[in-house]
Amino acid sequence: MRLSIIGGGGFRVPLVYRALLTTAGRDASGRRCSEVTLYDTDPRRVRVIASVLAAEGAGVPDAPSVRIADSLDDAVRGADFVFCAVRVGGTAGRVADERVPLAAGVLGQETVGAGGVLYGLRTIPVALRIAARVRELAPEAWLINFTNPAGMVTEAMSAELGHRVIGICDSPVGLVRRAARAAGADPAEVSFGYVGLNHLGWLQSLTHRGTDLLPGLLADDAALASFEEGRLFGAEWLRALGVLPNEYLHYYYFGGETLAATREAAETRGEFLHRQQGAFFAAAERAPERAAQLWERTRLEREETYGAEGRAATGGGRRDSHDLEGGGYERVALDLMRAIADDRRVRLILNVRNAGAVPALPDDAIVETVCEVDAHGAHPVPCLSPGLPELGLMLQVKAVERATIEAAVTGSRAAALRALTLHPLGGSPATAARILDAALPT
């Protein structure tokens, strides 16, 4: 099996390779992925990441070989799986996506609100070019997308690749694991109901041996205080909702507090990552023999500070220790690849075409929900209909996503203005126009 990673100079690529080296990285016949191909538009970054992978694989007899591709076509041709994790504009682009909205008085965040719209406008044209080359050069490959904003990017790519593009995210599986542990159950032994959009979803049920643990968990103040989402949202609000929200919903439910905390912070998350990753790549380039050690130290600091603005706004405290082991998305990607390659039925929370799972949304809209995966791809399983408050948010944000895709594809300022204004956190048309003028000067 050949895996190509587009965005191969990305900081988290070693997590994928590390997962491939575990026992979970073997297929049903005991074989590992034979080759990992890296492609990135930044040759300096991809060389550093390749040196980290070399150190990770040293001493593992059947470690996948690592190759740096000369071009996108070279990377894609003949691949079985294509993992797309690009950051168009780099971390400097993320800084702008955060600072421009903040200057206009609204939230600046990588995937939520105006920042997510700006990131989508910049990213979708590149994502569509990648999808077109995969369709042309590797028509039997599966494209696994982690490029943010993952929901709208996956939806845009599905116009080229149909069901052969599947979006992944680590937030839902992290929520399930934390909730299961808080309820006293082994995360490996629970089943779950989850529905929403990427970074806008809710855990509706958590079943262990025929019993739904969610009502008991929501009624237990001590259990709720033992994990991140319980602390972020608070027992009173979670009981009022009756479901467990994805961590990103704190931007909606605690919008004023989060905006204030972001404004008061010495630097945005993007500025922190821009500074941190710049220092890592510079140090690793000077001392490639220490690249893996430097990467691990930087990774841990990154994980410890993830979501800091939300915890600052709501008193959420420190991150759970289990979440510091790794980002989690690499495990979702590996489980997905294994299930398709081995035709092994598993249930995962993925970003796929709706296909009737949420009747109020179009069938071709990308939703994030529980899917059954086999050799033919990922198929949404029947789920509880979201409540009216949840559905209302989903419909409004889906309208924003589709307007963003339209603007990215056609260059329409009107569609971009509509996307920025209609977002629940977007402000007025005048605010949206100021953001567009600052971010996309003519």
N, C-alpha and C positions, 0 to 999 in steps of 0.2 A: 504494500500500500504506500502510495506517495502522497505526501502532504505539502502543499505550498502555502506559505504565509505571506500575504500581501500586507505590507507594513511591518516587514521583518526586522526593522530597526527599532520597533516599539519596545518600551521598557519592560512590559510584562510578557514578552515572548518566551523568556526562559521558564516561566511557569508552565507553559504548554509542553516544552521539551522535557522538563522535569517530570511531568505527569506521564509522558510517553515512556519514561524509564522505569516506572513502577510496574507492579504485576498487573494493574488495571490497563496498562498500555499494550497488553498482548491480546491477540484475537482468539477466536475459539480454538484454533489449532496451535496456539502457543507462540505465534509469531508476532513480532513488533512491526510497527511502521518501518519501512526500509530506508526511506529518504525524506528529509525535511529540506525544502527549498525556501530560501529567504529572498524576498525582493523588497527594496525600499528606494525611494527617490533620494535618500540621504546616505551616500556610501560610507561616510564616517560612522554613523550610528550603526549601520548593519554590520560593519566589521567588528565593532565593539561587542555587539550582541552575539555574533558568531564565536567570539573568543570566550564569552561566558558559557555558551552551549558546549564548546569543546571541553571546558573544565568540568561541566556537569556530566558529560558522557565518558570522561576518562575512566578507564577501568571497568566499564560495562561492556562485555564482549559483543553483544548484539545491539549496541546503541545505534539509533538511526544515523546515517551519514548526514552531514550538513553541507549544503551547497548554496552559494550566493549567486543568484541569477543576474544576468546582464540587463534584462528588460522584463517588462510585464509579460509579454508574449512568451519569453523563455521560461518564466516561472509557471505560467498557467498550462502550457502545452503538456499533455499527457498526465496531468494530475488526477488523482482520484478524489481528493478533497482539497478545497481552497478555503483557507481561513482568512477572512478579510477584517483587518484591525488597523485601519489607517487613521491618521490625524492630519487632515488637510489644513495647512497653515501652521502646523506644529503647535507647541505650547504657547508660542507668541500669539497665535490666532485665538487660542482659548482665553488668554489674558484680555484681548480686545473684546471678545464675546461677553466677558464678565464686566469689564470696566465701562463700556459704552452704555449698556442699560442702567447700570448704577448711577452714572452721571445724569441720566434722564429721570431718575427717581424710581426705577422699578428693579426687580430682582435681576441679578446677573449670575447665571449658573450654566454649567456646561450643556445640560440637556433639557432644562425646565425653563419655560418662559421665553423671554426675548433672546437670551443667550442661546437656547436650543434652536430657535428659529434661525438665528444668524449662522450657527454652526451647520445647520441643515442646508441653508442656501449655498454655503461654500463647498459642502461635502457631496451633495447628491450628484452634481455633474460628474465628479470623479468616480463615484460609486457606479454610476451608469456605464461609464467607459470600461470599468473593470468587469461588470456583469456581461457586457457585450463581447469582450474578449474571451471570457469563460465560455459563453454560449457558442462562440465560433471555434475555439481551439480545444475545448474539453467539454463537449456537450453531455457527456455521461457523468461529469463531476458533480459533486454536491458543494455548494458554497455556504459556508457557515459564517454568518455576519455578526461581528461584535463592534463594528464601527458605529459610534454614536452620531446623532441620536438614533439608537438602534431600531426603534419601531418604524420611523419614517424612512430611514435608509433601506431597511429590509423591504418595505412596501414599494419604494421606488425600484429597487432591483428586481422585484417580482414581476414587473412589467416585461423584463428581459428573460428571466429564468423560471418564472412560474413557481411551482412547488419545490423546485430544486434549490431555492435559497431559503434558509432557515435562520432566524435571528436568535441569539442567545444572550442571556444576562445572568449575573450571579446573585442579584438581589433577591429574587423569589425563593431560590433554593436556600439561601442563607436565612431568610425569614422562617421557612419551614423547619430547618434544623434547630434554630434558636427556640422557636415556639415548642417544638417537641421536647427538647431538653428541659425547658421550663415547666412543662406539664408532666415531667417524670417518665417520658418514653424515649426509647431508642429511636433516633431519627431514621434509621434504616428500616424500622418496622411500621412506620405510619404511612397511611395514604392521605391524600389531601385534595381539596378543591380550591382552585385559584383562578381568578379571571380579571382582566383589565387590559390596559395598554402597557407598553414598556415604560417603566418608572411611574406607573399609575395603576397599580393593581391591588387586590385585596385577597387575603387568605380567608376563605369562607367556611372551611371545615378542616378538621385534623383528626383522622380516625385511627384508632389503635384497637385491634381485636374486636371490631364491631361497635366500638363506643366512640362518639365524637367528643374529643377532649377539649374543644374550643370553648364551650359554655363554662366548664369548670375553670379553665385558665382565666377567662375574662372576669370571673367572680373572685379570683384569688389575688389580693393586693400584693402579697409577698412574691408570688410567682411572677406577676407582671413586672415587678421591680427588679427581677433577676436577669432580664435580657433587654437588649438595646431598644427594640420597638416599644416595649412596655414602658421604659423610662422616657423615650422620646415623646410619646403621645399622652401618657398618663392614664391611670386606671379609669377615671371618671369618663374621659372622652372615648376610650376604647369600649367601655360598656354601653355608652350612648350609641356608638356605631354598630356594635354587635358583630364586627369582623375585625381582623387584624390588617392594617394597611401596610403596604410597602413603605420602606423608610423614606422614599422620595416624596411621599405625600405630606411630610411635615412642611414642605414649601407651600402647600396649599392650605393646610389646616392651621398652620402657625406662620402665615405669610408675613405679618407685620413684625413679629419677633425675629424671624429669620433675616428679613431685610435689615432690621436694625443691627443685629449681630454681625452681619456681613459688612455693613458700613463701618462699624466700630473696629473691625479686625485690622491688624497692621498690614495684612496682605490677603488677597483673594486666594482661593484654592489653586487657581491657574498660575498665579504669581509664585506661590510656593513650589509647585511642580516645575515651573520654568527654571527657577533658581536651583532646585534640588537636582533635577535631571541634567541641567547644564553642567553642574559641578561633577556629577557622576561620570558623564561621558568624557569630560575633559580629563579627569583623573584616570579613568580606565584606558584612555588612549595613550596617556603617558606611561602607564604601567600595565600593559595587557596581561601580564602574568598574575596580577591581582584583581582582574576584572570581576571574577566570580565573587570574591570576598567583598569587594566594593558594592557589587550589585545587591548582595544579600543584606548588607547593612542599610543600604538605601531603601530596599523593599520594605524592611521592617518599619523604618521611620514613616514611609508612605502609608502603610496599613494602619499604624497607630494613630495617624492624624486624619484618616478618612472620615468624612462626615462631621468634622469638628464644628462647623458653623451651626449645624442642626442641634448638636449636643449643647453648644453654648447658648442657643436660644431657648432651650427647654430644660436645661439642667440634666441632660441625659448621661453624664458621667463618662467613664472610659469605655473603650471598645471591649467586647467580649474576647477573652483570650483565644477561643477557638477560631475567631475570625482573623487572627494575626498569622495563621499558618500559611495563608495564600489567598489570592483574590477569589477563588472559587469558580470563576468562569472557565478555567482550564479543565476542571472536572466535568462541567456540563458539556463542554466541547468534546471531551474524550468519550463520555457516555453516549453522546449522540453519534459520533463516528463509529463507535463499536457496535451500536445497535443496528445501524444501517449496514455496515460491512458484514456482520454476522447474521443478519436477519433475526435479531434477538429482540423480542418485544419488551420494551421498558416504557415506563411513564416518566416524562420530564415536562417541566414548565418551559415553553418555548414561544417564540414569536413566529406565527404562521398565519396563513389566510384563514379568515373567520369561518367560512363554509357553514354558516348557520349556527355556530356556537352561541353568538349573541344576536338574536333575530333583529334587533334594532339597527345593526350595522350592516353595510354591504358585505356580500359573501367574499369579495376580494380584498376587503380591508384587513390589515395585519392586526391581530390581537395577541395578547400574551396570556396563555392559558395552559392547562394540563393537556398533554398530547400523548398518544401512543405511537411509538416509533418502531418501524420495521424496515426491511430492505427497500420499501417503496416510499419511505419518507416519514414525515410527522403528520399525524391526523388528530385534530381536536376531539376530545372525548366530551360527551354530554356534561353540562355543568349547570349549576344553579344560576338562574338569571340574576344579574346584579340588581341591587335595590335602586330606587329612583335617584337618590343622591349620587350613587356611584355611576349609574348610567348617564346621568346628566353631565358629569365631568368627562366621561369617556366620549360622548358625542361632541362636546365642545372641543376637546383636545384633538379628536380625530379630524374635525373640520380644520383646525389649525395645521395639522400635519399635511392634509391634502392641499391646502392653500400654499404651504411651503414648497411642496413638491412641484406644484404648478409654476410657482415663481422661479424655482431653480431650473426647471426645464425650459420655460418660455422666456425668462427674463422680465416677466411682468411685475412692474412696481406695484400695480393695484393688488395683485395676489399677495405680494410680500406685505403690503400695508394691511390687508385683511388678516393675514396670519398673525402679525404682531398685535393688532388691535383686539382680535377675537380671543386671544389666549386669556384664561381667567386671571393671570398675573400680569397682563400686558399693559394696562393703562388705557389711555384715550387714543383716538386717531392722531391727535397732535403730538403726543408722546411717541407714538409709533413712527411718525414722519421724521421726528428729530433723530430717532435711533437709526433709521434708514439713511438719513443724510450723513450722519457721522460714520456709520459702518460701511456704506457703499456710496462714497462720493462720486458724482458724475464728472 
